[in-house]
């Protein structure tokens, strides 16, 4: 069954961290020395471990950390904060817009995080600790994690805008027929991304306004920069959605215009052949008295008559500016 703790570190508050094992994790999470424990929320023993080893977390926090469905949010409780963040899904055979959540309890002395699916930003953060370039405190941990999450988001959001550029170029090259499904797909991705990114902007605003003692001035500056980044992402997603709607309307107009041209051409052809059909039908009636039935030149005369009728129709259509 394994251990619900995926990994844990004690932070030396100088950028480094030492890996913790077994009983050390629960012991340091109860001490004043800063420690970080990362747990598997899907493990059957996780809830029991939290309630037994981290008794200062109340049921509200534990239930929020273990919830099946989450949205980005922040809840202040005493000296600590409950944070739920989302990052793009960069796992194999996964869609980036299927964003992965990370749930955290952070206070001045301990950091407890939980995941249901792998999130690369968490691995990046652990790597910085092992390299001695990691967070020096709880506030640094929060700001560095947010920066890493947003750094992974940037190329994904940018790629949506680039896809829209490619679609616009394809439309100019006459490729409107095959683009409708692609436009719908991009629009759907933008909607899903915004659903989780917009609340994270409000989350950062809340952290800035909370003015916690363990958040320093440098941390506030990092949060302001993160707020600017997430605002830019949301604006880019709004732009993608608006462009996709405009392009979709343009594709519809192009296809409608093309259909109208085809229908117009067919209508002109039908109008030209209408009197010809009438004449051939009239003279093809199998009754006596049909003019020219006994004349060997009648067929040629009739063909010339039909050609004359077509010529007169074309002149009439041009004069009426019907084509």
N, C-alpha and C positions, 0 to 999 in steps of 0.2 A: 504493500500500500504506500510505503514511503512516508516522508516527512512533509507536513503542509508548508514548512518554511523552505522556499526555493533557494534563497541565499540571504546572508546577513553580514553587516559590517559594523565595526565600531569606528567612529570618525575621530581622528586626532585633532580636528579643528584647524588643521594646517593644509588641508587639501588631500590628505591621504586617508586610508582606511585599512583595517585589518579584518580578515574574514572571521566570522564567528561560527561555532559549531555546537550542536546539541544544546546542553543546558546553559551555555554562555548567552544564548540569544535572549531567553526569558529573563535571565539575571540582569543583563545590561539594560533591557527595556524598563526595568524597575528602578535602575539607578539614575543618577543625574548625569552620568557620562553619555554623550550623544551617540546613539546607535540607530541603525536602519535595518529593518527586517522586511523582506519581500516574500509574500505568501501566495500560494495557489488557492484562489477563491473556490475552485471546483473540487478541491480535496475534501473528502467526507469528514476529516478531523479538524478542519480549519476553524469552524465555529466553536467547537469545544476548546481548541487551543487558545483562541482569543479570550474566551470567557474565563478560562482557568489561569492562563499565564499573564494576561494583560487586564487585570481586574478593574483598573481605573477607567476603562472604556465602558460607558453605559450601553444599554440595549439599543438605544436609538442609533448610536455610532456603529455598533457591530452589525445591526441589521442593514444599515446603509452601505457598509463595506461589502456585505455579502449579497446585496440585492441582485436579482437576475437581470433586470432592466434598469439602466441608469441614464441620466442626462447630466451634462456638465453643470456643476453647482458648487457653492461654497457655503459652509455653515460655521459660524464662530461659536465656540463653546469654551468658556473659561480662557485659559492661556493658549489653547489649541484651536485648530481649524480642521474641519472635515472637507476634503477636496475631492471632487470627481472630475477628471479630465479625460479628453479623448485625443487619440492620435491616429494618423492614417494607417490603414492595414497594409503592411508591406510583406506579409507572410506569403509563402509559396502558394500559388493557385488561389489567391484571394483578390478581391476587388478593393482598391484603396479607399473607396467611399464607404465601405463597410467598416467604419472606424472602431478602433479598439479602445476600451475604457481602462483607466487605471484609477483605483480608489485609494485615498490616502488619509491617514490621520497624522498631523504634524503639530508638534509643540516644541518648546525650546530644547527638550532633552531627548526626544525620541521621534522616530519616523516609522510608520507602519504602512506598507503599501500592499495592495492585492491586485492580481490580474486573473482573468479567465483565459485570455489568449496572449500570445507572445507580443510584446511591444518593444521594438528595437531601441527606442529612446531610453528605456530602462537599462538595457544592456550597455548602451553608450555611457550612461551615468556611472554604472558600476565600473566600467573600464577606466573612466577618469579617476575614480578613487584609487584603483590599483596602480595607476600611473602617477599618483601624488598630485594630480591637478583637479581634484574634485571639489565638492562644496565644503566650506569651512564651518558651516552651521546650518540650522534648519531652514532659515530664510534663503541662504544660498542654494540649498537643495531644491526648494520650490522654484526659484527663479531659473536655475540651470535646467531643471526638468521641463519647465514651460518653454525655454529657449530651444531645447533639443526637440521637443514635440513640434514646435512651429517650424524649425529648420527642415524637418521631414515633410511638413505640409507644403512648403514653398514650391518645390518643383512640381508637385502634383497639381496644385492650383494653376501654376503657370502653364502646364501642359494643356489644360482645358482651353485657355485662351489661344494657345498655338493651334489646337485642333480647329477652333473656330476660324482662325486665319486661313488654314488649309481649305476648309469648306468654302469660304468666300472665294478663294482662288479657283476652286473647282467649279463653282457656279459661273464665274466669269468665263470659264473655258467650256461651258455648256454641259456640265455634268449634273444637272439638277435632278435627273430621274432617280439616281441611286443614293441621294443624300438624306432623305427624310428620316429614315431609321437612325442614321448617325446623329442627326441634329437632336432627335428625341432622346437618344442615349446620353448625350452631353448635357442636355438640359436637366435630365433626371439626376445625373451625378452632381451637378451644381446645387440642386435643391437639397439633396441628402447632405452634402458637405456643409451647406449653410445651416442646416438644422442643428448641427453639433458645434459649428464654429462660432456662430453668433452668441450663444450663451457663454462661451469661454471669454468673449470680450467683456461681458457683464461681470463674469467671475473676477477678472483682473481688476476691473474698476472697484469691485467690493474690497479686494485685498489692498488696493491703494488707499481707499477711504477708511479702512479699519484702523490704520495707524498703530499696529502692534509694536510693543517695545522691542521684540527680537527681530524686527525688520529694520535694517539700517537704511541710511540715505542712498547708498549704492544699490541696495536691493530695490528701492523705490524707482530708481532710474532704470534699472533693468526691466521692471514691470511696466514702466511707461513705454519703453521701447517695444516690449512684447505687445502691449496694447495697440501701438501703432501698426505693428506687423499684422496682428489678427484683424484690425480694422481694414487694412489694405487687402487682406485675403477676402474678407466679406464683401468689400466693394468690388473686387475682381469677380467674385462669384455672381454678384448682382449684374455686373456688366455682361458676363457670359450668358446669364439667363435672358437679359434684354436682347443681346445680339442674336441668340438662338431664336427668339421669337420673331425678330425682324427678318432674319434669314429664312425662317420657316414660312413667313408671309410672302417673302420674295420668291421662294421656290413654288409656293402655291400659285402666285401670280404668273410665273413663267409657264408652269404647266397648264394653267387655265388659258393663257394667251395662245399657247401652242395648240391646245385643243380647239379653241375658237377658230384659229387659222385653218386647221384641218376640216372643221365642220363647214367653214365658209367655202373652202375649195370644193368640198363635196356638194354643197348647195348649188354652186355655180355649174358644176358638171351636170347635176340633176336638172337644173333649169334649162341647160342647153339641149339635153337629150329628151326633155319632156315633149316638145312639139314633134321631134323626130319620131318618138315612140307613138305619138298620136297618129301621125301620117302613115307609118308602117303598119300600125294596127288597123287603121281604116281601110287601107288598100289590101290588107291581107285577109279581109273578110271573105269567106268562101261562099259567095252568092254571085248571081249573074249581074252583068252591067258594070263590072269594075273597069274604069278607064284604062286603055292601053293593053288589055288582056290579049289582043290579037296582034299587037304591033311589036316586032322584034327589037325596036329601039326604045321601048317604053322603060325598060330597067335602067338604061343609061340616063335617059331623061330624068327619071325619078331620082337617081343618085345625084345628078347635078342640081335638082331641085332641093334635095336635102342639104347639099353643100351651100347653096344660096341661103337657105333658111339659117344655117349655122353662122354664115358670114354676117347676115343682117342682125342676128342676136348679139354677136360679139360687138358690132358697131353700136348697137343700142345700149349694151351694158357699159361700154366705155363712155358713151355720152352721158349716161346716168351716174357715172363714177362708182359703179358697183364692184369694179376691180381694176 
